[in-house]
Amino acid sequence: MTMGKSGKGLEGVVAAQTALSDIDGKQGKLWYVGYDIHDLADHATFEEVIYLLHHLELPNEAELGRLREQLAADREPHGFVMDLLPGLAQRTQPMEMLRTAMSATQADDPDGEDNSEEANYRKAIRICAVVPTLVAHYDRLRNGLEVVPPDPNLSQAANFLWMLTGEKADDETVHMFDTCLVLHADHTMNASTFSARVSAATLSDIHSAIVAAICALKGPLHGGANEQVRRMLDEIRETGADPRDYLKGKLERHEKVMGFGHRVYKTEDPRATHLREMAKTLAEKTGEPFFWETSRALEEAMMEEKGLHPNVDFYAASVYSYLGIPEDLFTPVFACSRVSGWTAHVREQYADNRLIRPDHEYIGPQPRSWTPMSDR
Ligand SMILES: CC(C)(COP(=O)(O)OP(=O)(O)OC[C@H]1O[C@@H](n2cnc3c(N)ncnc32)[C@H](O)[C@@H]1OP(=O)(O)O)[C@@H](O)C(=O)NCCC(=O)NCCS
């Protein structure tokens, strides 16, 4: 079997069926379980999206209330993980911490080795609940601060900001962060989701599948791009470079400009539309136009030079910066949201499983005979 250039990276290959999300890359459309991302961004809370992804329907009030209670009850990591966190905060980068802590989270899961559908749902919600706590506790520990226990009365968004800063964020800030979580929750067969499904398809457990997803999200061509965008903005600020000249220089050196381009979207990524608007609002609110103005200049220059649109990570970098989130937490914050999609995809994979095992094109030497060492 041979692979054309377009086949490289599994482009265009249908790797799985899913009822969770769908993309029209030409029209710039994204749906979660049939709901347009624009409607979800305008109206849904992150908790409603978690419910939607796991039940394929929006919740009524009682169902949403139950999910909120479950999430609130499961936020605190158990003792084994809490004991690990101070060492991880000293010795590891944020995504390395998340990878290791997620793996350790399996140890004391109350459902243990039970991989039934019911147990996997409970594990999925526990995983969604605990990831933001791991990130917030890690950040406080590495800064020599006391961890802030989760507040069961707060939403996932409000509680994360509370645990991170020890201060209650205002309603507008919480709303914006909640919208960020909604926008990042699922995105069809992206690299981290695919990794989770490949792992689940071997009938490995859900924690292992989420570790695999975290490993894939970490890379700069996927979730790591948002952090790289912030580094680029910092570099422009520090050097005083003109954003257009900076961008042209990168392209002349054949460097990728982080936050642009997408495998599927050939037009505006609908998530970027919302994040651009939020970045603008926050620039005005904070009176700090740098991230917003520089991003706009980069966006215009990239469109002129390469015809490439910004992706979800581009304006997310400005939004998270304005919200005061440390730059190396941008990718872990992405994980706080995408874990809802990962866990739903893992459950979907288990429900109709077949081992994922693609074929290959061999490009090595033709069969040859072995020469023992002494005669070589
Ligand atoms: C997202 C991404 C990995 C998609 O990769 P892909 O589908 O394999 O697309 P390719 O890398 O083959 O890109 C196609 C062309 O556009 C160019 N291109 C794509 N993204 C680019 C970028 N961010 N900067 C500069 N050029 C880019 C490629 O150089 C290539 O040009 P060529 O045909 O002249 O060689 C890629 O666009 C990228 O690396 N973007 C930056 C990282 C990023 O923001 N990732 C987050 C994604 S949500």
The ligand as an SDF file (V2000), in Angstrom:
LIG
                    3D

 48 50  0  0  0  0  0  0  0  0999 V2000
   -2.2290   23.1030   12.5920 C   0  0  0  0  0  0  0  0  0  0  0  0
   -1.1900   22.5450   11.6380 C   0  0  0  0  0  0  0  0  0  0  0  0
   -0.3080   21.5380   12.4010 C   0  0  0  0  0  0  0  0  0  0  0  0
   -1.9000   21.8230   10.4940 C   0  0  0  0  0  0  0  0  0  0  0  0
   -0.9160   21.1570    9.7910 O   0  0  0  0  0  0  0  0  0  0  0  0
   -1.1520   20.4730    8.3710 P   0  0  0  0  0  0  0  0  0  0  0  0
   -2.5810   20.2220    8.1250 O   0  0  0  0  0  0  0  0  0  0  0  0
   -0.2390   19.3050    8.3530 O   0  0  0  0  0  0  0  0  0  0  0  0
   -0.7470   21.5920    7.3740 O   0  0  0  0  0  0  0  0  0  0  0  0
    0.7010   21.8110    6.8050 P   0  0  0  0  0  0  0  0  0  0  0  0
    1.6710   21.9540    7.9320 O   0  0  0  0  0  0  0  0  0  0  0  0
    0.9900   20.7580    5.7660 O   0  0  0  0  0  0  0  0  0  0  0  0
    0.5220   23.2110    6.1030 O   0  0  0  0  0  0  0  0  0  0  0  0
    0.1090   23.4400    4.7570 C   0  0  0  0  0  0  0  0  0  0  0  0
    0.8680   24.6410    4.2270 C   0  0  0  0  0  0  0  0  0  0  0  0
    0.5710   25.8040    5.0140 O   0  0  0  0  0  0  0  0  0  0  0  0
    1.7410   26.2540    5.6790 C   0  0  0  0  0  0  0  0  0  0  0  0
    1.3880   26.5360    7.0660 N   0  0  0  0  0  0  0  0  0  0  0  0
    0.4130   25.9280    7.7960 C   0  0  0  0  0  0  0  0  0  0  0  0
    0.3730   26.4370    9.0120 N   0  0  0  0  0  0  0  0  0  0  0  0
    1.3330   27.3630    9.0660 C   0  0  0  0  0  0  0  0  0  0  0  0
    1.7590   28.2270   10.0710 C   0  0  0  0  0  0  0  0  0  0  0  0
    1.1870   28.2140   11.2720 N   0  0  0  0  0  0  0  0  0  0  0  0
    2.7800   29.0660    9.8010 N   0  0  0  0  0  0  0  0  0  0  0  0
    3.3580   29.0840    8.5930 C   0  0  0  0  0  0  0  0  0  0  0  0
    2.9850   28.2840    7.5900 N   0  0  0  0  0  0  0  0  0  0  0  0
    1.9810   27.4350    7.8240 C   0  0  0  0  0  0  0  0  0  0  0  0
    2.7160   25.0940    5.6230 C   0  0  0  0  0  0  0  0  0  0  0  0
    4.0490   25.5260    5.6720 O   0  0  0  0  0  0  0  0  0  0  0  0
    2.3830   24.4790    4.3070 C   0  0  0  0  0  0  0  0  0  0  0  0
    2.9190   25.2620    3.2790 O   0  0  0  0  0  0  0  0  0  0  0  0
    3.5740   24.5740    1.9800 P   0  0  0  0  0  0  0  0  0  0  0  0
    2.4410   23.8300    1.3280 O   0  0  0  0  0  0  0  0  0  0  0  0
    4.0990   25.7470    1.2290 O   0  0  0  0  0  0  0  0  0  0  0  0
    4.6260   23.6490    2.5110 O   0  0  0  0  0  0  0  0  0  0  0  0
   -0.3150   23.6610   11.0580 C   0  0  0  0  0  0  0  0  0  0  0  0
   -1.1460   24.6250   10.4410 O   0  0  0  0  0  0  0  0  0  0  0  0
    0.5620   24.2990   12.1140 C   0  0  0  0  0  0  0  0  0  0  0  0
    1.6490   23.7860   12.3830 O   0  0  0  0  0  0  0  0  0  0  0  0
    0.1070   25.4180   12.7420 N   0  0  0  0  0  0  0  0  0  0  0  0
    0.8450   26.0200   13.8120 C   0  0  0  0  0  0  0  0  0  0  0  0
    0.6100   25.2510   15.1190 C   0  0  0  0  0  0  0  0  0  0  0  0
   -0.7450   25.5160   15.6860 C   0  0  0  0  0  0  0  0  0  0  0  0
   -1.2060   26.6440   15.7560 O   0  0  0  0  0  0  0  0  0  0  0  0
   -1.3920   24.4270   16.1270 N   0  0  0  0  0  0  0  0  0  0  0  0
   -2.7030   24.4850   16.7390 C   0  0  0  0  0  0  0  0  0  0  0  0
   -3.7270   23.8600   15.8510 C   0  0  0  0  0  0  0  0  0  0  0  0
   -5.3640   24.0990   16.4790 S   0  0  0  0  0  0  0  0  0  0  0  0
  1  2  1  0
  2  3  1  0
  2  4  1  0
  2 36  1  0
  4  5  1  0
  5  6  1  0
  6  7  2  0
  6  8  1  0
  6  9  1  0
  9 10  1  0
 10 11  2  0
 10 12  1  0
 10 13  1  0
 13 14  1  0
 14 15  1  0
 15 16  1  0
 15 30  1  0
 16 17  1  0
 17 18  1  0
 17 28  1  0
 18 19  1  0
 18 27  1  0
 19 20  2  0
 20 21  1  0
 21 22  1  0
 21 27  2  0
 22 23  1  0
 22 24  2  0
 24 25  1  0
 25 26  2  0
 26 27  1  0
 28 29  1  0
 28 30  1  0
 30 31  1  0
 31 32  1  0
 32 33  2  0
 32 34  1  0
 32 35  1  0
 36 37  1  0
 36 38  1  0
 38 39  2  0
 38 40  1  0
 40 41  1  0
 41 42  1  0
 42 43  1  0
 43 44  2  0
 43 45  1  0
 45 46  1  0
 46 47  1  0
 47 48  1  0
M  END
$$$$
